[in-house]
Amino acid sequence: MEHSDVYVCVDCYFAHHYGATEVDGEWFSGESDTPCDREPLALLDGYDVADNTDCNSDEDSGIDEFSWRSCEGCGSTLGGSRYRLAVFTNAS
Ligand SMILES: [Zn+2]
């Protein structure tokens, strides 16, 4: 299946794995007590996404320890870790 890679912040990464909850207008991913910068994965709403990191690979783990690039999942521009997700696009 065709997919493209996007890099998302830790909030979006956790939200992908553990889900996210909205409480009083703030978003929390997984079990975190710290509110997310923005609604996690809002920009990927409607797409099938899958974890595309590989912790066992030294060359291409898909994990950026620190980056200022904006998160492609929620649009956050806070610096931090970025994780690679695969976004699947239906050709039909
Ligand atoms: Zn994000």
PDB file of the backbone (N, CA, C, O) and the ligand in Angstrom, with CONECT records:
HET     ZN  A 101       1
ATOM      1  N   MET A   1       0.841  -1.198   0.000  1.00  0.00           N
ATOM      2  CA  MET A   1       0.000   0.000   0.000  1.00  0.00           C
ATOM      3  C   MET A   1       0.877   1.249   0.000  1.00  0.00           C
ATOM      4  O   MET A   1       1.922   1.304   0.648  1.00  0.00           O
ATOM      5  N   GLU A   2       0.421   2.236  -0.739  1.00  0.00           N
ATOM      6  CA  GLU A   2       1.170   3.490  -0.798  1.00  0.00           C
ATOM      7  C   GLU A   2       1.135   4.196   0.554  1.00  0.00           C
ATOM      8  O   GLU A   2       0.103   4.232   1.225  1.00  0.00           O
ATOM      9  N   HIS A   3       2.265   4.748   0.934  1.00  0.00           N
ATOM     10  CA  HIS A   3       2.232   5.587   2.126  1.00  0.00           C
ATOM     11  C   HIS A   3       3.261   6.695   2.000  1.00  0.00           C
ATOM     12  O   HIS A   3       4.222   6.599   1.237  1.00  0.00           O
ATOM     13  N   SER A   4       3.036   7.734   2.757  1.00  0.00           N
ATOM     14  CA  SER A   4       4.039   8.782   2.844  1.00  0.00           C
ATOM     15  C   SER A   4       4.415   8.947   4.301  1.00  0.00           C
ATOM     16  O   SER A   4       3.649   8.586   5.195  1.00  0.00           O
ATOM     17  N   ASP A   5       5.591   9.490   4.537  1.00  0.00           N
ATOM     18  CA  ASP A   5       6.077   9.660   5.897  1.00  0.00           C
ATOM     19  C   ASP A   5       5.807  11.057   6.417  1.00  0.00           C
ATOM     20  O   ASP A   5       5.984  12.043   5.702  1.00  0.00           O
ATOM     21  N   VAL A   6       5.388  11.131   7.639  1.00  0.00           N
ATOM     22  CA  VAL A   6       5.267  12.424   8.307  1.00  0.00           C
ATOM     23  C   VAL A   6       5.992  12.317   9.647  1.00  0.00           C
ATOM     24  O   VAL A   6       6.170  11.226  10.188  1.00  0.00           O
ATOM     25  N   TYR A   7       6.400  13.456  10.163  1.00  0.00           N
ATOM     26  CA  TYR A   7       7.061  13.476  11.468  1.00  0.00           C
ATOM     27  C   TYR A   7       6.181  14.226  12.452  1.00  0.00           C
ATOM     28  O   TYR A   7       5.755  15.353  12.200  1.00  0.00           O
ATOM     29  N   VAL A   8       5.919  13.584  13.566  1.00  0.00           N
ATOM     30  CA  VAL A   8       4.990  14.163  14.535  1.00  0.00           C
ATOM     31  C   VAL A   8       5.666  14.314  15.899  1.00  0.00           C
ATOM     32  O   VAL A   8       6.667  13.660  16.192  1.00  0.00           O
ATOM     33  N   CYS A   9       5.094  15.190  16.720  1.00  0.00           N
ATOM     34  CA  CYS A   9       5.636  15.446  18.043  1.00  0.00           C
ATOM     35  C   CYS A   9       5.268  14.304  18.997  1.00  0.00           C
ATOM     36  O   CYS A   9       4.504  13.404  18.648  1.00  0.00           O
ATOM     37  N   VAL A  10       5.819  14.363  20.180  1.00  0.00           N
ATOM     38  CA  VAL A  10       5.600  13.286  21.143  1.00  0.00           C
ATOM     39  C   VAL A  10       4.130  13.185  21.553  1.00  0.00           C
ATOM     40  O   VAL A  10       3.638  12.092  21.831  1.00  0.00           O
ATOM     41  N   ASP A  11       3.429  14.322  21.591  1.00  0.00           N
ATOM     42  CA  ASP A  11       2.004  14.283  21.939  1.00  0.00           C
ATOM     43  C   ASP A  11       1.219  13.485  20.907  1.00  0.00           C
ATOM     44  O   ASP A  11       0.380  12.652  21.251  1.00  0.00           O
ATOM     45  N   CYS A  12       1.504  13.753  19.641  1.00  0.00           N
ATOM     46  CA  CYS A  12       0.798  13.039  18.577  1.00  0.00           C
ATOM     47  C   CYS A  12       1.190  11.569  18.574  1.00  0.00           C
ATOM     48  O   CYS A  12       0.355  10.693  18.348  1.00  0.00           O
ATOM     49  N   TYR A  13       2.467  11.308  18.829  1.00  0.00           N
ATOM     50  CA  TYR A  13       2.943   9.924  18.848  1.00  0.00           C
ATOM     51  C   TYR A  13       2.240   9.133  19.955  1.00  0.00           C
ATOM     52  O   TYR A  13       1.787   8.009  19.738  1.00  0.00           O
ATOM     53  N   PHE A  14       2.160   9.725  21.116  1.00  0.00           N
ATOM     54  CA  PHE A  14       1.455   9.073  22.226  1.00  0.00           C
ATOM     55  C   PHE A  14      -0.030   8.940  21.925  1.00  0.00           C
ATOM     56  O   PHE A  14      -0.649   7.922  22.235  1.00  0.00           O
ATOM     57  N   ALA A  15      -0.591   9.970  21.325  1.00  0.00           N
ATOM     58  CA  ALA A  15      -2.019   9.930  21.003  1.00  0.00           C
ATOM     59  C   ALA A  15      -2.307   8.806  20.019  1.00  0.00           C
ATOM     60  O   ALA A  15      -3.347   8.152  20.099  1.00  0.00           O
ATOM     61  N   HIS A  16      -1.378   8.583  19.087  1.00  0.00           N
ATOM     62  CA  HIS A  16      -1.553   7.493  18.129  1.00  0.00           C
ATOM     63  C   HIS A  16      -1.586   6.148  18.850  1.00  0.00           C
ATOM     64  O   HIS A  16      -2.401   5.283  18.527  1.00  0.00           O
ATOM     65  N   HIS A  17      -0.710   5.978  19.812  1.00  0.00           N
ATOM     66  CA  HIS A  17      -0.611   4.690  20.504  1.00  0.00           C
ATOM     67  C   HIS A  17      -1.619   4.525  21.634  1.00  0.00           C
ATOM     68  O   HIS A  17      -2.166   3.441  21.836  1.00  0.00           O
ATOM     69  N   TYR A  18      -1.858   5.597  22.362  1.00  0.00           N
ATOM     70  CA  TYR A  18      -2.662   5.462  23.580  1.00  0.00           C
ATOM     71  C   TYR A  18      -3.944   6.275  23.563  1.00  0.00           C
ATOM     72  O   TYR A  18      -4.732   6.228  24.507  1.00  0.00           O
ATOM     73  N   GLY A  19      -4.148   7.018  22.488  1.00  0.00           N
ATOM     74  CA  GLY A  19      -5.349   7.826  22.410  1.00  0.00           C
ATOM     75  C   GLY A  19      -5.177   9.172  23.099  1.00  0.00           C
ATOM     76  O   GLY A  19      -4.192   9.398  23.802  1.00  0.00           O
ATOM     77  N   ALA A  20      -6.118  10.043  22.898  1.00  0.00           N
ATOM     78  CA  ALA A  20      -6.069  11.370  23.499  1.00  0.00           C
ATOM     79  C   ALA A  20      -7.448  11.745  24.018  1.00  0.00           C
ATOM     80  O   ALA A  20      -8.469  11.313  23.483  1.00  0.00           O
ATOM     81  N   THR A  21      -7.458  12.541  25.050  1.00  0.00           N
ATOM     82  CA  THR A  21      -8.711  12.934  25.680  1.00  0.00           C
ATOM     83  C   THR A  21      -8.773  14.452  25.776  1.00  0.00           C
ATOM     84  O   THR A  21      -7.772  15.112  26.055  1.00  0.00           O
ATOM     85  N   GLU A  22      -9.951  14.987  25.541  1.00  0.00           N
ATOM     86  CA  GLU A  22     -10.131  16.427  25.704  1.00  0.00           C
ATOM     87  C   GLU A  22     -10.792  16.690  27.044  1.00  0.00           C
ATOM     88  O   GLU A  22     -11.837  16.125  27.365  1.00  0.00           O
ATOM     89  N   VAL A  23     -10.159  17.561  27.820  1.00  0.00           N
ATOM     90  CA  VAL A  23     -10.703  17.932  29.119  1.00  0.00           C
ATOM     91  C   VAL A  23     -10.721  19.451  29.204  1.00  0.00           C
ATOM     92  O   VAL A  23      -9.674  20.098  29.186  1.00  0.00           O
ATOM     93  N   ASP A  24     -11.927  20.012  29.297  1.00  0.00           N
ATOM     94  CA  ASP A  24     -12.075  21.457  29.410  1.00  0.00           C
ATOM     95  C   ASP A  24     -11.299  22.213  28.336  1.00  0.00           C
ATOM     96  O   ASP A  24     -10.644  23.217  28.616  1.00  0.00           O
ATOM     97  N   GLY A  25     -11.381  21.721  27.115  1.00  0.00           N
ATOM     98  CA  GLY A  25     -10.752  22.426  26.000  1.00  0.00           C
ATOM     99  C   GLY A  25      -9.269  22.171  25.835  1.00  0.00           C
ATOM    100  O   GLY A  25      -8.645  22.707  24.919  1.00  0.00           O
ATOM    101  N   GLU A  26      -8.696  21.357  26.710  1.00  0.00           N
ATOM    102  CA  GLU A  26      -7.291  21.009  26.577  1.00  0.00           C
ATOM    103  C   GLU A  26      -7.167  19.528  26.263  1.00  0.00           C
ATOM    104  O   GLU A  26      -7.993  18.716  26.682  1.00  0.00           O
ATOM    105  N   TRP A  27      -6.119  19.189  25.517  1.00  0.00           N
ATOM    106  CA  TRP A  27      -5.919  17.816  25.086  1.00  0.00           C
ATOM    107  C   TRP A  27      -4.794  17.159  25.860  1.00  0.00           C
ATOM    108  O   TRP A  27      -3.746  17.754  26.112  1.00  0.00           O
ATOM    109  N   PHE A  28      -5.043  15.924  26.226  1.00  0.00           N
ATOM    110  CA  PHE A  28      -4.033  15.133  26.927  1.00  0.00           C
ATOM    111  C   PHE A  28      -3.862  13.828  26.168  1.00  0.00           C
ATOM    112  O   PHE A  28      -4.844  13.154  25.856  1.00  0.00           O
ATOM    113  N   SER A  29      -2.616  13.468  25.868  1.00  0.00           N
ATOM    114  CA  SER A  29      -2.400  12.204  25.163  1.00  0.00           C
ATOM    115  C   SER A  29      -1.928  11.146  26.147  1.00  0.00           C
ATOM    116  O   SER A  29      -1.147  11.425  27.058  1.00  0.00           O
ATOM    117  N   GLY A  30      -2.417   9.927  25.947  1.00  0.00           N
ATOM    118  CA  GLY A  30      -2.050   8.826  26.821  1.00  0.00           C
ATOM    119  C   GLY A  30      -2.378   9.138  28.259  1.00  0.00           C
ATOM    120  O   GLY A  30      -3.463   9.632  28.568  1.00  0.00           O
ATOM    121  N   GLU A  31      -1.443   8.850  29.133  1.00  0.00           N
ATOM    122  CA  GLU A  31      -1.644   9.050  30.570  1.00  0.00           C
ATOM    123  C   GLU A  31      -1.028  10.357  31.045  1.00  0.00           C
ATOM    124  O   GLU A  31      -0.929  10.606  32.247  1.00  0.00           O
ATOM    125  N   SER A  32      -0.618  11.184  30.101  1.00  0.00           N
ATOM    126  CA  SER A  32       0.108  12.397  30.457  1.00  0.00           C
ATOM    127  C   SER A  32      -0.749  13.389  31.244  1.00  0.00           C
ATOM    128  O   SER A  32      -1.939  13.549  30.972  1.00  0.00           O
ATOM    129  N   ASP A  33      -0.132  14.047  32.215  1.00  0.00           N
ATOM    130  CA  ASP A  33      -0.788  15.105  32.979  1.00  0.00           C
ATOM    131  C   ASP A  33      -0.548  16.473  32.353  1.00  0.00           C
ATOM    132  O   ASP A  33      -1.161  17.465  32.749  1.00  0.00           O
ATOM    133  N   THR A  34       0.345  16.513  31.379  1.00  0.00           N
ATOM    134  CA  THR A  34       0.703  17.784  30.764  1.00  0.00           C
ATOM    135  C   THR A  34      -0.132  18.002  29.514  1.00  0.00           C
ATOM    136  O   THR A  34      -0.137  17.158  28.618  1.00  0.00           O
ATOM    137  N   PRO A  35      -0.840  19.124  29.442  1.00  0.00           N
ATOM    138  CA  PRO A  35      -1.675  19.348  28.261  1.00  0.00           C
ATOM    139  C   PRO A  35      -0.844  19.434  26.986  1.00  0.00           C
ATOM    140  O   PRO A  35       0.286  19.921  27.004  1.00  0.00           O
ATOM    141  N   CYS A  36      -1.401  18.966  25.896  1.00  0.00           N
ATOM    142  CA  CYS A  36      -0.753  19.067  24.596  1.00  0.00           C
ATOM    143  C   CYS A  36      -0.787  20.517  24.125  1.00  0.00           C
ATOM    144  O   CYS A  36      -1.613  21.315  24.568  1.00  0.00           O
ATOM    145  N   ASP A  37       0.127  20.834  23.221  1.00  0.00           N
ATOM    146  CA  ASP A  37       0.157  22.168  22.638  1.00  0.00           C
ATOM    147  C   ASP A  37      -1.112  22.404  21.810  1.00  0.00           C
ATOM    148  O   ASP A  37      -1.718  23.474  21.875  1.00  0.00           O
ATOM    149  N   ARG A  38      -1.499  21.398  21.040  1.00  0.00           N
ATOM    150  CA  ARG A  38      -2.699  21.480  20.203  1.00  0.00           C
ATOM    151  C   ARG A  38      -3.374  20.124  20.167  1.00  0.00           C
ATOM    152  O   ARG A  38      -2.864  19.155  20.729  1.00  0.00           O
ATOM    153  N   GLU A  39      -4.497  20.056  19.519  1.00  0.00           N
ATOM    154  CA  GLU A  39      -5.183  18.771  19.422  1.00  0.00           C
ATOM    155  C   GLU A  39      -4.314  17.776  18.660  1.00  0.00           C
ATOM    156  O   GLU A  39      -3.994  18.008  17.494  1.00  0.00           O
ATOM    157  N   PRO A  40      -3.926  16.670  19.301  1.00  0.00           N
ATOM    158  CA  PRO A  40      -3.024  15.725  18.644  1.00  0.00           C
ATOM    159  C   PRO A  40      -3.657  15.097  17.408  1.00  0.00           C
ATOM    160  O   PRO A  40      -4.831  14.727  17.408  1.00  0.00           O
ATOM    161  N   LEU A  41      -2.864  14.987  16.375  1.00  0.00           N
ATOM    162  CA  LEU A  41      -3.229  14.289  15.135  1.00  0.00           C
ATOM    163  C   LEU A  41      -4.387  14.953  14.390  1.00  0.00           C
ATOM    164  O   LEU A  41      -4.968  14.355  13.485  1.00  0.00           O
ATOM    165  N   ALA A  42      -4.718  16.173  14.765  1.00  0.00           N
ATOM    166  CA  ALA A  42      -5.846  16.853  14.113  1.00  0.00           C
ATOM    167  C   ALA A  42      -5.621  16.975  12.600  1.00  0.00           C
ATOM    168  O   ALA A  42      -6.568  16.885  11.818  1.00  0.00           O
ATOM    169  N   LEU A  43      -4.361  17.181  12.196  1.00  0.00           N
ATOM    170  CA  LEU A  43      -4.078  17.362  10.769  1.00  0.00           C
ATOM    171  C   LEU A  43      -4.139  16.048   9.992  1.00  0.00           C
ATOM    172  O   LEU A  43      -4.197  16.049   8.763  1.00  0.00           O
ATOM    173  N   LEU A  44      -4.126  14.946  10.706  1.00  0.00           N
ATOM    174  CA  LEU A  44      -4.161  13.637  10.046  1.00  0.00           C
ATOM    175  C   LEU A  44      -5.525  12.971  10.201  1.00  0.00           C
ATOM    176  O   LEU A  44      -5.684  11.781   9.930  1.00  0.00           O
ATOM    177  N   ASP A  45      -6.487  13.745  10.633  1.00  0.00           N
ATOM    178  CA  ASP A  45      -7.829  13.219  10.843  1.00  0.00           C
ATOM    179  C   ASP A  45      -8.360  12.612   9.538  1.00  0.00           C
ATOM    180  O   ASP A  45      -8.320  13.252   8.488  1.00  0.00           O
ATOM    181  N   GLY A  46      -8.850  11.388   9.615  1.00  0.00           N
ATOM    182  CA  GLY A  46      -9.406  10.738   8.436  1.00  0.00           C
ATOM    183  C   GLY A  46      -8.412   9.862   7.694  1.00  0.00           C
ATOM    184  O   GLY A  46      -8.798   9.119   6.792  1.00  0.00           O
ATOM    185  N   TYR A  47      -7.130   9.937   8.060  1.00  0.00           N
ATOM    186  CA  TYR A  47      -6.126   9.090   7.421  1.00  0.00           C
ATOM    187  C   TYR A  47      -5.789   7.896   8.303  1.00  0.00           C
ATOM    188  O   TYR A  47      -5.890   7.953   9.529  1.00  0.00           O
ATOM    189  N   ASP A  48      -5.388   6.822   7.650  1.00  0.00           N
ATOM    190  CA  ASP A  48      -4.845   5.680   8.381  1.00  0.00           C
ATOM    191  C   ASP A  48      -3.368   5.932   8.614  1.00  0.00           C
ATOM    192  O   ASP A  48      -2.617   6.157   7.665  1.00  0.00           O
ATOM    193  N   VAL A  49      -2.950   5.896   9.859  1.00  0.00           N
ATOM    194  CA  VAL A  49      -1.543   6.112  10.160  1.00  0.00           C
ATOM    195  C   VAL A  49      -1.006   4.912  10.931  1.00  0.00           C
ATOM    196  O   VAL A  49      -1.748   4.209  11.617  1.00  0.00           O
ATOM    197  N   ALA A  50       0.301   4.697  10.803  1.00  0.00           N
ATOM    198  CA  ALA A  50       0.946   3.600  11.513  1.00  0.00           C
ATOM    199  C   ALA A  50       2.318   4.063  11.977  1.00  0.00           C
ATOM    200  O   ALA A  50       2.976   4.869  11.320  1.00  0.00           O
ATOM    201  N   ASP A  51       2.727   3.546  13.102  1.00  0.00           N
ATOM    202  CA  ASP A  51       4.065   3.838  13.611  1.00  0.00           C
ATOM    203  C   ASP A  51       5.099   3.394  12.577  1.00  0.00           C
ATOM    204  O   ASP A  51       5.053   2.261  12.097  1.00  0.00           O
ATOM    205  N   ASN A  52       6.022   4.277  12.239  1.00  0.00           N
ATOM    206  CA  ASN A  52       7.030   3.914  11.243  1.00  0.00           C
ATOM    207  C   ASN A  52       8.437   4.164  11.800  1.00  0.00           C
ATOM    208  O   ASN A  52       9.362   4.504  11.062  1.00  0.00           O
ATOM    209  N   THR A  53       8.574   3.988  13.114  1.00  0.00           N
ATOM    210  CA  THR A  53       9.897   4.110  13.720  1.00  0.00           C
ATOM    211  C   THR A  53      10.508   2.720  13.860  1.00  0.00           C
ATOM    212  O   THR A  53       9.808   1.709  13.888  1.00  0.00           O
ATOM    213  N   ASP A  54      11.830   2.703  13.947  1.00  0.00           N
ATOM    214  CA  ASP A  54      12.541   1.443  14.106  1.00  0.00           C
ATOM    215  C   ASP A  54      13.684   1.651  15.089  1.00  0.00           C
ATOM    216  O   ASP A  54      14.784   2.060  14.717  1.00  0.00           O
ATOM    217  N   CYS A  55      13.396   1.359  16.350  1.00  0.00           N
ATOM    218  CA  CYS A  55      14.374   1.599  17.415  1.00  0.00           C
ATOM    219  C   CYS A  55      15.646   0.780  17.214  1.00  0.00           C
ATOM    220  O   CYS A  55      16.699   1.127  17.749  1.00  0.00           O
ATOM    221  N   ASN A  56      15.553  -0.298  16.449  1.00  0.00           N
ATOM    222  CA  ASN A  56      16.704  -1.182  16.289  1.00  0.00           C
ATOM    223  C   ASN A  56      17.658  -0.727  15.192  1.00  0.00           C
ATOM    224  O   ASN A  56      18.743  -1.285  15.027  1.00  0.00           O
ATOM    225  N   SER A  57      17.250   0.274  14.459  1.00  0.00           N
ATOM    226  CA  SER A  57      18.105   0.744  13.375  1.00  0.00           C
ATOM    227  C   SER A  57      18.902   1.966  13.820  1.00  0.00           C
ATOM    228  O   SER A  57      18.329   2.953  14.281  1.00  0.00           O
ATOM    229  N   ASP A  58      20.227   1.898  13.681  1.00  0.00           N
ATOM    230  CA  ASP A  58      21.064   3.043  14.034  1.00  0.00           C
ATOM    231  C   ASP A  58      21.012   4.121  12.965  1.00  0.00           C
ATOM    232  O   ASP A  58      21.086   5.313  13.262  1.00  0.00           O
ATOM    233  N   GLU A  59      20.883   3.685  11.719  1.00  0.00           N
ATOM    234  CA  GLU A  59      20.972   4.638  10.612  1.00  0.00           C
ATOM    235  C   GLU A  59      19.674   5.389  10.386  1.00  0.00           C
ATOM    236  O   GLU A  59      19.682   6.591  10.118  1.00  0.00           O
ATOM    237  N   ASP A  60      18.565   4.686  10.493  1.00  0.00           N
ATOM    238  CA  ASP A  60      17.293   5.294  10.141  1.00  0.00           C
ATOM    239  C   ASP A  60      16.207   4.820  11.102  1.00  0.00           C
ATOM    240  O   ASP A  60      15.342   4.020  10.746  1.00  0.00           O
ATOM    241  N   SER A  61      16.274   5.336  12.329  1.00  0.00           N
ATOM    242  CA  SER A  61      15.326   4.887  13.340  1.00  0.00           C
ATOM    243  C   SER A  61      13.962   5.542  13.165  1.00  0.00           C
ATOM    244  O   SER A  61      12.962   5.059  13.697  1.00  0.00           O
ATOM    245  N   GLY A  62      13.924   6.638  12.422  1.00  0.00           N
ATOM    246  CA  GLY A  62      12.660   7.362  12.293  1.00  0.00           C
ATOM    247  C   GLY A  62      12.373   8.248  13.484  1.00  0.00           C
ATOM    248  O   GLY A  62      11.285   8.811  13.603  1.00  0.00           O
ATOM    249  N   ILE A  63      13.361   8.373  14.377  1.00  0.00           N
ATOM    250  CA  ILE A  63      13.183   9.216  15.557  1.00  0.00           C
ATOM    251  C   ILE A  63      14.200  10.346  15.524  1.00  0.00           C
ATOM    252  O   ILE A  63      15.406  10.116  15.427  1.00  0.00           O
ATOM    253  N   ASP A  64      13.702  11.548  15.605  1.00  0.00           N
ATOM    254  CA  ASP A  64      14.544  12.731  15.641  1.00  0.00           C
ATOM    255  C   ASP A  64      14.563  13.206  17.094  1.00  0.00           C
ATOM    256  O   ASP A  64      13.537  13.628  17.629  1.00  0.00           O
ATOM    257  N   GLU A  65      15.740  13.135  17.730  1.00  0.00           N
ATOM    258  CA  GLU A  65      15.793  13.428  19.169  1.00  0.00           C
ATOM    259  C   GLU A  65      15.337  14.846  19.493  1.00  0.00           C
ATOM    260  O   GLU A  65      14.673  15.095  20.499  1.00  0.00           O
ATOM    261  N   PHE A  66      15.715  15.771  18.603  1.00  0.00           N
ATOM    262  CA  PHE A  66      15.275  17.142  18.843  1.00  0.00           C
ATOM    263  C   PHE A  66      15.165  17.888  17.528  1.00  0.00           C
ATOM    264  O   PHE A  66      16.095  17.892  16.721  1.00  0.00           O
ATOM    265  N   SER A  67      14.037  18.511  17.325  1.00  0.00           N
ATOM    266  CA  SER A  67      13.834  19.253  16.094  1.00  0.00           C
ATOM    267  C   SER A  67      12.895  20.420  16.348  1.00  0.00           C
ATOM    268  O   SER A  67      12.021  20.364  17.212  1.00  0.00           O
ATOM    269  N   TRP A  68      13.097  21.477  15.573  1.00  0.00           N
ATOM    270  CA  TRP A  68      12.169  22.606  15.626  1.00  0.00           C
ATOM    271  C   TRP A  68      11.156  22.538  14.492  1.00  0.00           C
ATOM    272  O   TRP A  68      10.296  23.410  14.370  1.00  0.00           O
ATOM    273  N   ARG A  69      11.255  21.513  13.671  1.00  0.00           N
ATOM    274  CA  ARG A  69      10.325  21.473  12.549  1.00  0.00           C
ATOM    275  C   ARG A  69       8.897  21.298  13.078  1.00  0.00           C
ATOM    276  O   ARG A  69       8.677  20.619  14.081  1.00  0.00           O
ATOM    277  N   SER A  70       7.952  21.904  12.407  1.00  0.00           N
ATOM    278  CA  SER A  70       6.587  21.845  12.925  1.00  0.00           C
ATOM    279  C   SER A  70       6.040  20.427  12.793  1.00  0.00           C
ATOM    280  O   SER A  70       6.316  19.708  11.833  1.00  0.00           O
ATOM    281  N   CYS A  71       5.270  20.069  13.780  1.00  0.00           N
ATOM    282  CA  CYS A  71       4.678  18.742  13.813  1.00  0.00           C
ATOM    283  C   CYS A  71       3.659  18.618  12.682  1.00  0.00           C
ATOM    284  O   CYS A  71       2.828  19.504  12.482  1.00  0.00           O
ATOM    285  N   GLU A  72       3.733  17.512  11.948  1.00  0.00           N
ATOM    286  CA  GLU A  72       2.814  17.320  10.833  1.00  0.00           C
ATOM    287  C   GLU A  72       1.512  16.663  11.281  1.00  0.00           C
ATOM    288  O   GLU A  72       0.618  16.414  10.473  1.00  0.00           O
ATOM    289  N   GLY A  73       1.419  16.391  12.569  1.00  0.00           N
ATOM    290  CA  GLY A  73       0.184  15.814  13.092  1.00  0.00           C
ATOM    291  C   GLY A  73      -0.749  16.870  13.655  1.00  0.00           C
ATOM    292  O   GLY A  73      -1.962  16.818  13.452  1.00  0.00           O
ATOM    293  N   CYS A  74      -0.165  17.837  14.368  1.00  0.00           N
ATOM    294  CA  CYS A  74      -1.006  18.849  15.016  1.00  0.00           C
ATOM    295  C   CYS A  74      -0.611  20.279  14.663  1.00  0.00           C
ATOM    296  O   CYS A  74      -1.364  21.214  14.938  1.00  0.00           O
ATOM    297  N   GLY A  75       0.566  20.460  14.055  1.00  0.00           N
ATOM    298  CA  GLY A  75       0.996  21.793  13.674  1.00  0.00           C
ATOM    299  C   GLY A  75       1.797  22.507  14.744  1.00  0.00           C
ATOM    300  O   GLY A  75       2.177  23.663  14.558  1.00  0.00           O
ATOM    301  N   SER A  76       2.063  21.839  15.868  1.00  0.00           N
ATOM    302  CA  SER A  76       2.830  22.467  16.936  1.00  0.00           C
ATOM    303  C   SER A  76       4.233  22.810  16.458  1.00  0.00           C
ATOM    304  O   SER A  76       4.865  22.038  15.738  1.00  0.00           O
ATOM    305  N   THR A  77       4.705  23.971  16.867  1.00  0.00           N
ATOM    306  CA  THR A  77       6.056  24.378  16.491  1.00  0.00           C
ATOM    307  C   THR A  77       6.994  24.355  17.699  1.00  0.00           C
ATOM    308  O   THR A  77       8.103  24.886  17.639  1.00  0.00           O
ATOM    309  N   LEU A  78       6.544  23.740  18.793  1.00  0.00           N
ATOM    310  CA  LEU A  78       7.419  23.606  19.953  1.00  0.00           C
ATOM    311  C   LEU A  78       8.559  22.646  19.622  1.00  0.00           C
ATOM    312  O   LEU A  78       8.344  21.626  18.968  1.00  0.00           O
ATOM    313  N   GLY A  79       9.772  22.973  20.072  1.00  0.00           N
ATOM    314  CA  GLY A  79      10.898  22.080  19.836  1.00  0.00           C
ATOM    315  C   GLY A  79      10.754  20.804  20.655  1.00  0.00           C
ATOM    316  O   GLY A  79      10.215  20.813  21.762  1.00  0.00           O
ATOM    317  N   GLY A  80      11.241  19.715  20.092  1.00  0.00           N
ATOM    318  CA  GLY A  80      11.173  18.462  20.838  1.00  0.00           C
ATOM    319  C   GLY A  80      11.430  17.287  19.917  1.00  0.00           C
ATOM    320  O   GLY A  80      11.860  17.451  18.775  1.00  0.00           O
ATOM    321  N   SER A  81      11.160  16.107  20.432  1.00  0.00           N
ATOM    322  CA  SER A  81      11.369  14.903  19.638  1.00  0.00           C
ATOM    323  C   SER A  81      10.317  14.808  18.539  1.00  0.00           C
ATOM    324  O   SER A  81       9.177  15.243  18.698  1.00  0.00           O
ATOM    325  N   ARG A  82      10.738  14.225  17.425  1.00  0.00           N
ATOM    326  CA  ARG A  82       9.815  13.953  16.331  1.00  0.00           C
ATOM    327  C   ARG A  82       9.886  12.474  15.978  1.00  0.00           C
ATOM    328  O   ARG A  82      10.963  11.881  15.912  1.00  0.00           O
ATOM    329  N   TYR A  83       8.730  11.903  15.757  1.00  0.00           N
ATOM    330  CA  TYR A  83       8.629  10.475  15.453  1.00  0.00           C
ATOM    331  C   TYR A  83       7.991  10.293  14.082  1.00  0.00           C
ATOM    332  O   TYR A  83       7.085  11.032  13.699  1.00  0.00           O
ATOM    333  N   ARG A  84       8.476   9.303  13.359  1.00  0.00           N
ATOM    334  CA  ARG A  84       7.976   9.084  12.004  1.00  0.00           C
ATOM    335  C   ARG A  84       6.743   8.200  12.023  1.00  0.00           C
ATOM    336  O   ARG A  84       6.727   7.135  12.641  1.00  0.00           O
ATOM    337  N   LEU A  85       5.717   8.659  11.338  1.00  0.00           N
ATOM    338  CA  LEU A  85       4.520   7.865  11.129  1.00  0.00           C
ATOM    339  C   LEU A  85       4.323   7.674   9.628  1.00  0.00           C
ATOM    340  O   LEU A  85       4.654   8.550   8.830  1.00  0.00           O
ATOM    341  N   ALA A  86       3.787   6.535   9.264  1.00  0.00           N
ATOM    342  CA  ALA A  86       3.396   6.304   7.881  1.00  0.00           C
ATOM    343  C   ALA A  86       1.934   6.682   7.717  1.00  0.00           C
ATOM    344  O   ALA A  86       1.091   6.289   8.523  1.00  0.00           O
ATOM    345  N   VAL A  87       1.636   7.440   6.680  1.00  0.00           N
ATOM    346  CA  VAL A  87       0.262   7.810   6.374  1.00  0.00           C
ATOM    347  C   VAL A  87      -0.148   7.092   5.100  1.00  0.00           C
ATOM    348  O   VAL A  87       0.487   7.252   4.057  1.00  0.00           O
ATOM    349  N   PHE A  88      -1.186   6.321   5.182  1.00  0.00           N
ATOM    350  CA  PHE A  88      -1.609   5.520   4.042  1.00  0.00           C
ATOM    351  C   PHE A  88      -2.654   6.273   3.236  1.00  0.00           C
ATOM    352  O   PHE A  88      -3.604   6.842   3.773  1.00  0.00           O
ATOM    353  N   THR A  89      -2.445   6.253   1.948  1.00  0.00           N
ATOM    354  CA  THR A  89      -3.371   6.940   1.061  1.00  0.00           C
ATOM    355  C   THR A  89      -4.046   5.902   0.165  1.00  0.00           C
ATOM    356  O   THR A  89      -3.376   5.123  -0.514  1.00  0.00           O
ATOM    357  N   ASN A  90      -5.328   5.901   0.170  1.00  0.00           N
ATOM    358  CA  ASN A  90      -6.072   4.969  -0.672  1.00  0.00           C
ATOM    359  C   ASN A  90      -6.096   5.470  -2.108  1.00  0.00           C
ATOM    360  O   ASN A  90      -6.520   6.590  -2.390  1.00  0.00           O
ATOM    361  N   ALA A  91      -5.636   4.621  -2.996  1.00  0.00           N
ATOM    362  CA  ALA A  91      -5.564   5.007  -4.398  1.00  0.00           C
ATOM    363  C   ALA A  91      -6.921   4.920  -5.088  1.00  0.00           C
ATOM    364  O   ALA A  91      -7.076   5.376  -6.222  1.00  0.00           O
ATOM    365  N   SER A  92      -7.881   4.348  -4.419  1.00  0.00           N
ATOM    366  CA  SER A  92      -9.193   4.134  -5.072  1.00  0.00           C
ATOM    367  C   SER A  92      -9.915   5.440  -5.307  1.00  0.00           C
ATOM    368  O   SER A  92     -11.024   5.445  -5.843  1.00  0.00           O
TER     369      SER A  92
HETATM  370 ZN    ZN A 101       1.869  17.024  17.182  1.00  0.00          ZN2+
END
